[in-house]
Amino acid sequence: MINRNKIQIALLIALGLFTSCSNDDDDTSRGNWIERSVFDGTPRSNAVSFIINDFGYMGTGYDGDDYLSDFWQYDMSGDFWVQKATFPGVARSSASGISIGNKGYIGLGYDGDNELNDFWEYDVVSNVWTQKADFTGTARYEAVSFSGTDFGYIGTGFDGDNDKKDFWRYNPQTNDWTELVGFGGQKRRGGVTFKIDNKVYLGTGESNGLFVDDFWEFDLSNEQWTKLRDLDDDDDYRVMRSFGTGFSINGLGYIATGYNTGAVGTVWEYSPGTDTWEEVTGLEATIRQDAISFSNGTRGLVLLGRAGNLYLDDNYELFPQELYNEDD
C-alpha cells in the first residue's frame, strides 16, 4: 500500500485543511451535504463497496494498523448499518467490488505483503460467500471496477511492478474471465468510474507519480471505448486527482475527494450531454482520500477514507441541486 501519511498529515496541518465545505472558487454555492448515519465499524480507508437496490455493501480496508475483513450493509432508506457475514478471503485493502443482479463480488487487493487475484461472490439473500474463479489478469490493487446487467468489469491498477491499463470481463454464468481490447487510455492506479444509464465513465488516477488527465466513456451495450475531453482541457477545471471516488445522481456524474499533493475535498459534476464539468460545493467534512461512495442512481453518499493518519467513519449525502447551507 502506498504510504504518504507523514507527508499528507504535515500538509494538512500546515494548510489548515482538516475540514472543508469549500472549493477553490469561493462563489460556488450549488450543492449541499447532509450527514448520515456514522459507520458502526472501525474507521478505515481503502474499503471496497458495491450497491444492490437501495442497500450499500462495504467491507475490508485498512485502519492504520490492520488489514480488515469485516463486511457491512447500509440501508439507504432507513439510514442504518447491519453487520453481515465476514468476508472469508485474506484481509485486504484497495480491493475491487461489483454487483451483478442480486449478487455482489469482491476480489483483488493488497494484504500488506502481496497483490491478490482471488474473487468471491456474496449472496445477499443467504448472507453466504462463495469463492469463484480467480481474476485472470496479474494480481493487483487500486483497480477500477464496474458492472452491467450481465457482466462485471475490472481493469487498470498496480500489480507490484507496473501500473496497468488492461480490462477484463467476468461472466457469472460461466464463471470465467475474458480480456477485452480497445482501451487506448493511460495506465493508472487510483482512478474512478461512475455509471450513467448504459455508459460508464472512467478518469483520474496516477501513473509513475504523475496524475493522468484522460477521460473515457465505455458503452456497455457494445463494449466500445470513446475518448472524451481531457480533464485539464479547460484551465478552470481542477478535476485531476488520484484515490478519489465517483458516483452518479439523476443523469450527472460526480468525482469527489482524493489526493493531489495532499487530501482534497473538492467535488466536480460531469454532464454527459455537453462533455463538461462544473464544480459544486466540496465535501462539508474532513477532506480525505481513499473514501468510498454509494449511489443508486438517484442518491449519492461519500463515506470513510483518511486524512493523513486520521482514519474516518463518517458518512455524507450530496444534494447537488440544493444551495449550500452552512447551518444544516
C-alpha positions in Angstrom: 0.0 0.0 0.0 1.4 3.4 -0.9 2.2 5.3 2.3 2.1 9.1 2.0 0.8 9.5 5.6 3.6 11.6 7.0 3.7 14.0 4.0 -0.1 14.3 3.9 -0.6 15.0 7.6 2.1 17.7 7.6 0.5 19.3 4.6 -2.9 19.2 6.2 -1.7 20.7 9.4 0.3 23.4 7.6 -2.5 24.4 5.3 -5.3 24.1 7.9 -7.4 21.9 5.7 -8.7 19.3 8.0 -12.3 20.4 7.4 -13.8 21.7 4.2 -17.1 22.9 2.9 -15.1 25.0 0.5 -13.9 24.8 -3.1 -11.1 26.8 -4.7 -13.9 29.0 -6.1 -15.5 30.9 -3.3 -18.5 31.7 -5.4 -19.5 28.1 -5.7 -22.8 27.7 -3.8 -24.7 24.9 -5.5 -24.6 21.6 -3.7 -25.4 20.8 -0.1 -24.3 17.9 2.1 -26.3 16.2 4.9 -24.6 14.0 7.4 -26.0 10.5 7.6 -25.5 7.6 10.0 -21.9 7.2 11.1 -20.5 3.8 10.1 -20.8 1.3 13.0 -17.5 -0.4 12.5 -13.8 0.6 12.7 -12.8 3.8 10.9 -10.9 2.9 7.7 -9.6 3.8 4.3 -9.4 1.8 1.1 -12.5 -0.2 1.7 -14.4 -1.9 -1.1 -18.1 -1.3 -1.9 -21.0 -2.1 -4.2 -24.7 -1.4 -4.2 -27.8 -3.6 -4.8 -31.1 -1.8 -5.0 -31.2 0.6 -2.0 -28.6 -1.2 0.0 -24.9 -0.3 0.0 -22.4 -3.0 0.9 -18.9 -2.4 2.1 -16.0 -4.1 3.8 -12.3 -4.8 4.1 -9.9 -1.9 4.1 -7.1 -0.6 6.4 -7.4 1.2 9.7 -3.8 2.3 10.1 -2.7 -0.8 11.9 -4.6 -3.8 10.5 -6.0 -5.0 7.2 -9.7 -5.8 7.7 -12.2 -8.4 6.5 -15.5 -7.4 8.2 -18.4 -6.7 5.9 -21.5 -4.4 6.3 -24.8 -3.4 4.8 -26.0 0.2 4.8 -29.8 0.7 4.4 -30.1 3.9 2.3 -33.8 4.3 3.0 -33.6 3.6 6.8 -30.1 5.2 7.3 -28.7 2.4 9.5 -26.0 -0.2 9.3 -26.1 -4.0 9.8 -23.0 -6.2 10.1 -23.0 -9.2 7.7 -21.0 -12.4 7.3 -17.3 -11.7 7.4 -15.5 -11.7 4.1 -13.7 -15.2 4.1 -10.8 -14.2 2.0 -7.5 -12.7 3.2 -7.9 -9.4 5.0 -7.0 -6.6 2.5 -7.3 -3.1 1.3 -7.8 -1.5 -2.1 -9.9 -4.4 -3.5 -12.4 -4.2 -6.3 -16.2 -4.6 -5.9 -19.1 -5.1 -8.4 -22.7 -6.2 -8.3 -24.5 -8.3 -11.0 -28.2 -8.8 -10.4 -28.7 -9.7 -6.7 -25.1 -10.9 -6.2 -22.1 -8.9 -5.1 -18.5 -9.7 -5.9 -15.2 -8.7 -4.2 -11.7 -9.5 -5.3 -8.1 -8.5 -5.8 -6.5 -6.0 -3.4 -3.4 -5.9 -1.2 -2.8 -7.7 2.1 0.3 -5.8 3.3 2.7 -8.2 1.6 1.1 -9.4 -1.6 -1.0 -8.3 -4.5 -4.1 -10.5 -4.7 -6.2 -12.1 -7.5 -8.9 -14.1 -5.7 -12.5 -13.4 -6.4 -15.6 -14.0 -4.2 -19.4 -13.9 -4.7 -21.7 -12.7 -2.0 -25.4 -13.8 -1.9 -27.4 -11.0 -0.2 -30.3 -13.3 0.4 -28.5 -16.2 2.1 -25.6 -14.0 3.5 -23.1 -16.5 2.2 -19.8 -16.1 0.4 -18.6 -18.4 -2.3 -15.1 -18.4 -3.9 -15.2 -18.0 -7.7 -12.6 -18.3 -10.5 -9.5 -16.2 -9.8 -9.1 -13.0 -11.7 -7.1 -13.9 -14.9 -5.0 -10.8 -15.2 -2.0 -10.1 -13.0 -2.7 -9.8 -9.2 -3.2 -6.1 -8.4 -4.8 -3.5 -6.3 -6.2 0.1 -6.8 -8.0 -1.1 -9.9 -11.3 0.3 -11.2 -14.4 -1.9 -11.4 -18.0 -1.6 -12.7 -20.8 -3.8 -14.0 -23.6 -4.0 -16.5 -26.7 -6.2 -16.5 -24.9 -9.4 -17.2 -21.2 -8.9 -16.7 -18.7 -7.3 -14.4 -15.5 -5.5 -15.5 -12.2 -4.9 -13.7 -9.2 -3.0 -15.1 -6.2 -0.8 -14.6 -4.5 -0.8 -11.1 -1.0 -1.6 -9.9 0.5 -5.2 -9.9 3.5 -4.5 -7.7 5.8 -3.9 -10.8 3.7 -1.8 -13.2 0.7 0.4 -13.5 -1.9 -1.4 -15.7 -4.4 -0.4 -18.4 -5.8 -3.8 -19.3 -9.5 -4.7 -18.8 -11.2 -8.0 -18.1 -14.9 -9.1 -18.3 -16.3 -11.5 -15.7 -19.2 -13.7 -16.7 -21.1 -15.1 -13.6 -23.0 -17.7 -15.7 -19.8 -19.4 -16.9 -17.6 -18.2 -14.0 -14.7 -17.1 -16.3 -12.8 -14.1 -17.4 -12.2 -12.7 -20.9 -9.7 -9.9 -21.7 -11.1 -7.0 -23.6 -9.3 -4.9 -26.2 -9.8 -1.4 -27.3 -8.9 0.8 -24.3 -6.5 3.4 -25.6 -6.1 5.3 -22.3 -3.2 5.7 -20.0 -2.0 3.3 -17.4 -3.2 4.2 -13.9 -3.9 3.3 -10.3 -6.4 5.0 -8.1 -8.8 6.0 -10.9 -12.6 6.3 -10.5 -15.7 5.3 -12.5 -19.3 6.3 -12.5 -22.3 4.9 -14.4 -25.0 6.9 -16.2 -27.7 4.8 -18.0 -25.8 2.2 -20.0 -22.5 4.0 -20.1 -19.5 4.0 -17.7 -17.1 7.0 -17.4 -13.5 6.5 -16.3 -11.0 9.1 -15.3 -8.4 10.4 -12.8 -5.7 8.4 -11.2 -1.9 8.4 -11.3 0.9 6.6 -13.1 4.6 6.7 -12.3 4.0 9.5 -9.8 2.1 11.7 -12.3 -1.6 12.5 -12.4 -3.3 11.3 -15.6 -5.7 13.6 -17.4 -7.6 11.4 -20.0 -11.3 10.7 -19.6 -13.2 7.9 -21.3 -16.7 6.6 -21.9 -17.4 2.8 -22.0 -20.6 1.7 -23.8 -21.9 -1.4 -22.0 -24.1 -2.3 -25.0 -21.2 -2.9 -27.4 -18.1 -2.8 -25.1 -16.6 0.1 -27.0 -14.4 2.9 -25.6 -14.7 6.6 -26.6 -12.2 9.2 -25.6 -13.7 12.4 -24.2 -12.4 15.8 -23.4 -9.2 15.7 -21.2 -9.7 16.6 -17.6 -7.2 19.5 -17.9 -8.6 20.7 -21.3 -10.1 23.8 -19.6 -7.9 26.0 -17.3 -10.9 26.3 -15.0 -11.1 22.6 -14.4 -9.3 21.1 -11.4 -10.7 17.6 -11.6 -7.3 15.8 -11.8 -6.5 13.7 -8.7 -6.0 10.1 -7.6 -7.7 8.0 -5.0 -11.0 9.8 -5.2 -14.4 8.3 -5.5 -17.1 8.5 -8.3 -20.9 8.2 -8.3 -23.9 9.4 -10.3 -27.1 11.2 -9.4 -30.0 11.7 -11.8 -28.0 11.5 -15.0 -25.0 13.5 -13.8 -21.6 12.2 -12.7 -19.5 13.2 -9.7 -15.9 12.9 -8.8 -15.2 13.7 -5.1 -12.3 13.9 -2.6 -9.0 12.3 -3.4 -5.3 13.1 -3.4 -3.4 15.9 -5.2 -0.3 16.9 -3.3 -2.5 16.3 -0.3 -6.0 15.2 0.5 -8.7 17.2 -1.3 -12.4 17.8 -0.6 -13.5 19.3 -3.9 -16.4 17.8 -5.9 -16.9 18.1 -9.7 -20.1 17.4 -11.6 -20.0 16.0 -15.1 -22.7 16.5 -17.8 -22.5 13.8 -20.4 -24.7 15.7 -22.9 -22.1 18.5 -23.2 -18.9 16.7 -22.0 -18.3 19.5 -19.5 -17.6 19.8 -15.8 -18.9 22.2 -13.1 -17.6 22.5 -9.6 -20.2 22.1 -6.8 -19.9 22.5 -3.0 -17.0 20.5 -1.6 -17.5 17.8 1.0 -18.7 19.5 4.2 -16.4 17.4 6.4 -12.8 16.4 6.8 -11.1 16.4 3.4 -9.9 13.0 2.5 -8.6 10.4 0.1 -9.3 6.7 -0.3 -13.0 7.2 0.5 -15.8 5.1 -0.9 -19.3 6.0 -2.2 -22.7 4.6 -2.5 -25.1 5.5 -5.4 -28.3 4.0 -6.6 -28.6 6.5 -9.5 -30.8 9.0 -7.6 -28.8 9.4 -4.4 -25.1 9.6 -3.7 -23.1 9.3 -0.5 -19.4 9.7 0.3 -18.0 7.9 3.4 -14.9 6.7 5.2 -11.4 7.3 3.9 -8.4 9.0 5.6 -6.7 12.4 6.0 -3.1 11.5 6.6 -3.0 9.3 9.7 -6.6 10.2 10.6 -9.0 7.3 9.6 -12.6 8.2 9.2 -16.0 6.6 9.8 -18.4 9.5 8.8 -21.0 9.4 6.0 -22.4 12.3 4.0 -25.0 12.6 1.3 -24.8 15.1 -1.6 -27.8 17.1 -2.8 -26.3 18.7 -5.8 -29.2 20.9 -6.9 -29.7 22.5 -3.5 -28.0 25.6 -2.4 -25.2 25.3 0.2 -26.5 25.7 3.7 -23.8 26.0 6.4 -26.4 25.6 9.2 -27.8 22.1 8.4 
